[in-house]
Amino acid sequence: MPFRVPRESLVVDPGVGFGTLHEDSLAMHVFVDELRALGLPLLFGTSRKSFLGHVTGKPVAERGNATAASVAWLAGRRVELLRVHDVAAMRDVVAVVDALAAQERAS
């Protein structure tokens, strides 16, 4: 009998930083809507990735701000799951994005 995974247990992880060019990692951010068309929750793990170093010129240990920018972009596009190293700081980033989005909807 084949093993079946229920659809509601699946997520789409585009694989940012896993054998991709930095341009590909940036494009994955831009094309969130196209990935969303697959009809599954999205998972992005961009924390401290090399494409952020390519953009900023910073080493891994100094990519916190760049990670925050990526997280803010993705949170603004309602990406459901974000894998990060600095959870508390990125929770604050998402809270601010959510508050801004709520204010915009209320206007």
Secondary structure as the mmCIF struct_conf table of DSSP 4:
data_model
#
loop_
_struct_conf.conf_type_id
_struct_conf.id
_struct_conf.beg_label_comp_id
_struct_conf.beg_label_asym_id
_struct_conf.beg_label_seq_id
_struct_conf.end_label_comp_id
_struct_conf.end_label_asym_id
_struct_conf.end_label_seq_id
HELX_RH_3T_P HELX_RH_3T_P1 ARG A 7 SER A 9
STRN STRN1 VAL A 12 VAL A 12
TURN_TY1_P TURN_TY1_P1 VAL A 16 GLY A 17
BEND BEND1 PHE A 18 GLY A 19
HELX_RH_AL_P HELX_RH_AL_P1 HIS A 22 VAL A 30
TURN_TY1_P TURN_TY1_P2 PHE A 31 PHE A 31
HELX_RH_AL_P HELX_RH_AL_P2 VAL A 32 ARG A 36
TURN_TY1_P TURN_TY1_P3 ALA A 37 LEU A 38
BEND BEND2 GLY A 39 LEU A 40
STRN STRN2 LEU A 42 LEU A 42
STRN STRN3 LEU A 43 PHE A 44
TURN_TY1_P TURN_TY1_P4 SER A 47 ARG A 48
HELX_RH_AL_P HELX_RH_AL_P3 SER A 50 THR A 56
HELX_RH_3T_P HELX_RH_3T_P2 VAL A 60 GLU A 62
HELX_RH_AL_P HELX_RH_AL_P4 GLY A 64 GLY A 76
TURN_TY1_P TURN_TY1_P5 ARG A 77 ARG A 78
BEND BEND3 GLU A 80 GLU A 80
STRN STRN4 LEU A 81 LEU A 82
BEND BEND4 HIS A 85 HIS A 85
HELX_RH_AL_P HELX_RH_AL_P5 VAL A 87 ALA A 106
#
